[in-house]
Amino acid sequence: MTTFVPDVQKVAGRIGAEITGVDLAADLDDATVAVIRGAILEHKVVFLRGQHALDDAAHERFTARLGPLTGHPVAEFVDGADYVLEIDSERGQRANLWHTDVTFTDAPPAFSVLRAITIPPYGGDTQWANTVTAYQSLGPVLQRLADELWAAHTNAFDYTDQIEDDSEAVQQNKERTRRTEFVTEHPVVHVHPETGERALALGAFVNGIRSVKRADSARLFELFQSHITRAENTVRWRWAPGDVAIWDNRATQHYALYDYEGLHRAVRRVTVEGRPLVSVAGETSRTVTGFSWHEARSRARNGAPATV
Amino acid sequence: MTSIEPAAPPLTFTPVTGALGAEISGVRLDADLDPGTVRTLREGLNRHRVLFFRDQSHLDDRGQTEFARLLGPVTPHPLLNGFEAADPVTRFDSLEIRANQWHTDVLFIERPPAFSVLRAVSVPTTGGDTLWADTVAAYARLPRPLRALADELWAVHSSANDYVLRGDRRSSSLAERLEEIVFSARHPVVRVHPETGERALLLGLTARRFEDLSGKEAALVHGLLQAYVENAENTVRWRWSAGDVAIWDNRATQHYAAADYDFRRVMHRVTVDGEAPLSVDGRRGVALSGDGSAFAAAG
């Protein structure tokens, strides 16, 4: 058991902090994990440089300290690791649109832990946005409007459609991510289960605001999403191999820039199980198509694979 | 002892993103830079659009102005610097003014600055980053029909609502001046860069209306084109330390100063004279109201 005295320094005005003085590959004591968790909840995303000792197994081991690990409903995992997802530009995998991970299911991950494997000399930064301060920056009138709204999220028509690239790798990746279609309804504003803060829940998997006309839906989405992506609510991280970012997926969106054409970028991610979102009025997310968190759990208990 | 001066270290340009921006090391910015170094910096500006220099704490207002003169005649700001004073240094104090909108500097006069030289005098420990966007790359990314549309459009840029005044300044003489004196100019939405020949989008928050379009059409078309400028792949974000200097090509960029901090942030800027923007069909931007000529090129 190793005790560290982590130092936490903010990176941007409203989001992001860098943690130094911790080796995530070590056998951390509970106090150290508590400091890290507290920093994630406060700053929404934290960064740790130079975590070169972290291999796939240690990556999973550390992440499990934040909560039960979760699979990805449509992605494949790295050989020999049950929960390590690789995002590799050479396989056409990019995420250069603002999104929250896996919101097309009713229980998106609570935390994502991402480690940089191969990083171009420049380019390929990631940006995160604070969806809590985005909600707070709305005036009371728009907050009340948002509190009432629900949005449909799906992987059937998602951001990969907007990647203008017909290479085989990109096309294969698109097909894979659609193997099982999900449609889920989430409240546009949800109450964070740990902090109690209200956060906007939108991003690239949204294909419509419920109960309004299509044109209104596009305008309402833009109205709220533009608050999320304002520079004031964001932080931008320039990666080096060995860097680790940990974010609260319930209070952020992120965007991995694709400004490194012809260069290779690969990162690996392990995620912690989340729960269905809860609206201001206390209602929870609804699965319309695909399988719910409860169904996935009972499948897993019956020995079915974590992925489909 | 030897009287031979050590050779100047070579300049290194390190790109900060895949889009624009490079950090320069190996140079101390001052009035004594040799012409070869100045030429290298100008070439670097044409390629990277914005250059970042750390640790230039030796500069004061005068040093900053003298350095900027190496890039061309310096121009005092027509509104913020007062009338009589030919003071070329514009002081941006977060207690008075904020610039957290995407914009290109001083587009409401006929000859907007070619370059801006910005020096971090006092910055908060976190927050207050500046973002720049490449308006040449934004144009290049437009689908063909939108490029053709943009090529034809002309916009009216106005100083009204260009600045967000804060605190006491809201009721100050500056506020009155900004209300009383409105500068405006008519510029092509696509300008041909005078040095590189590249086409760049000329938009930002000062573009109040487009000729030949209704107000509603203008707002929608502005949003359509401006989104290409603000696209993340087209931007760089710089976290300041006191003593940092950024120089950008104001003819090929927009920028945005994030207002995500509570502490005081003071930045000093000197701008270098530019030309009236040239449209793709060979016409120039013109002043519509306000006499900008008296303020241009004080030398």
Interface residues (C-beta under 8 A of the other chain):
Chain A: Q9 K10 V11 A12 G13 R14 N96 P120 P121 Y122 G123 G124 D125 Q127 A231 E232 N233 R236 R238 Y255 L257 Y258 D259 Y260 E261 L263
Chain B: T14 P15 V16 T17 G18 A19 N100 P124 T125 T126 G127 G128 D129 L131 A232 E233 N234 R237 R239 Y256 A258 A259 D260 Y261 D262
